[in-house]
């Protein structure tokens, strides 16, 4: 079973153009909504990891909203 190099490249390009430009905004939002004592950088890393791991990445066109939704759900799950 071979690796789909074009698929990997396409997903990486999507991540770099649709998701990563919103990392600073995500960090700012998490800084405001995270309860005291939570590690900001760990949560940012978790949100970005989950965004990259999504199987339906081709359907995600609004990276900012997608990241904020993941972040909100993680904060709720953590509470």
N, C-alpha and C positions, 0 to 999 in steps of 0.2 A: 504494500500500500504506500503510494507516494504522497508527498506533501504538495498541496495545491498552492504553488508559489504565487500565482496570480491572485488567488483568493486572499492569501495572507497579505500581499502587497496592497490590495484594494482595501482590506479592513484597516491596515495601518495608515493608509492615506486618509480614510474616513476619520479615524481617530485623531490624526494630526490636524485635519481641517475643520471638523465639525465639533469635536470635544475639547481638545487641548486649549484652543483660544479662550475658553471660558473658565479655565482653572483659577485665575485670580478672583473672578466674581464668585466662584464656588467657595473659595477660601474665605472671602468676606462674608458671605451668607452664613457659612458654618460658624464663623467667629461670633456672629450675632445669635444664632439659635442653639448652639451647643450648651448643655448644662455645664456649670462649673465643675472642673475636675476632669473633663474629657480632653483627650489629646487631639488637638486640631490636625496635625500632620497625619496622624494615623487615620483619622476619619476621611481626610482628603484622599489619601492613598486607597482606602477602601472603596470610596465612591468611584474613583477613576478605574480601579480594577474591575468593579462590577459593570461599569459602562463598557469597558473593552470586552468583557466576557459575554455580553449579550449576544444571543444567537440571531436575533432579528435586526442587526445593526443597519441593514440597508433601509429599514423603515424609519430610522431616527434621522431627522433632518434639522431639528432644533436642539442643538447640543446643550444650550444653557438650560432650557426647560427640562430636558432629560436629566441632566446632572442634579438640578435642584430637586426634582422628584425623587431621585435615588437618595439624595442626602436627607430629605424630609422623612422618607420611609425608614431609613436607618436610625435617625434620631428617635422616631416613634417606637421602633422595635426595641431600641436600647432603654427606653423609659420604663 
